[in-house]
Amino acid sequence: MTADDDGLRGQAKRNREAEEHRAALDAIQKRREEAAELGTLRGDMEFARCLGAAPSLVAAFEKLKGEGRG
């Protein structure tokens, strides 16, 4: 074995480790993006739920308002 062979093997090992590191970082970034999308979706769903409840809330306030006058 020559010094060049050792150098090439060491470089190959560093390249593999760098590739594994990049893959791990990509996976972390993907999970963060998915979590952000999920948070946005949950917010949208909560907003839609609130909008769905709005008519009954308005009716209840109108009823209270009417009772206050009577």
C-alpha positions as CSV (number, residue, x, y, z in Angstrom):
1,M,0.0,0.0,0.0
2,T,1.2,3.4,-0.8
3,A,0.6,6.8,0.7
4,D,-1.6,7.6,-2.3
5,D,-3.8,4.6,-1.7
6,D,-4.2,5.6,2.0
7,G,-5.0,9.2,0.9
8,L,-7.6,8.0,-1.6
9,R,-9.3,5.7,0.9
10,G,-9.3,8.5,3.5
11,Q,-10.9,10.9,1.0
12,A,-13.5,8.3,0.0
13,K,-14.3,7.8,3.7
14,R,-14.7,11.6,4.2
15,N,-16.8,11.8,1.1
16,R,-19.2,9.0,2.4
17,E,-19.4,10.7,5.8
18,A,-20.1,14.1,4.2
19,E,-22.8,12.5,2.0
20,E,-24.4,10.9,5.1
21,H,-24.2,14.2,6.9
22,R,-26.0,16.0,4.0
23,A,-28.6,13.2,4.0
24,A,-29.2,13.7,7.7
25,L,-29.5,17.5,7.3
26,D,-31.9,17.0,4.4
27,A,-34.1,14.7,6.5
28,I,-34.1,17.3,9.3
29,Q,-35.1,20.1,6.9
30,K,-37.8,17.9,5.4
31,R,-39.2,17.2,8.9
32,R,-39.2,21.0,9.7
33,E,-41.0,21.8,6.5
34,E,-43.6,19.1,7.2
35,A,-44.1,20.4,10.7
36,A,-44.5,23.9,9.4
37,E,-47.1,22.7,6.8
38,L,-48.9,20.8,9.5
39,G,-49.0,23.8,11.8
40,T,-50.4,25.9,8.9
41,L,-53.0,23.3,8.1
42,R,-54.0,23.1,11.8
43,G,-54.4,26.8,11.9
44,D,-56.5,26.8,8.8
45,M,-58.7,24.0,10.2
46,E,-59.2,25.9,13.5
47,F,-60.1,29.1,11.6
48,A,-62.6,27.1,9.5
49,R,-64.0,25.6,12.6
50,C,-64.4,29.1,14.1
51,L,-66.1,30.3,11.0
52,G,-68.5,27.4,11.1
53,A,-69.4,28.3,14.7
54,A,-69.8,32.0,13.8
55,P,-73.5,31.8,12.8
56,S,-74.6,30.2,16.0
57,L,-72.5,32.7,18.0
58,V,-74.1,35.6,16.1
59,A,-77.6,34.1,16.8
60,A,-76.8,33.7,20.5
61,F,-75.6,37.3,20.7
62,E,-78.7,38.5,18.8
63,K,-80.9,36.6,21.3
64,L,-79.1,38.1,24.3
65,K,-79.3,41.5,22.7
66,G,-83.0,41.0,22.2
67,E,-83.5,39.8,25.7
68,G,-81.7,42.8,27.1
69,R,-84.2,45.1,25.4
70,G,-87.3,43.3,26.5
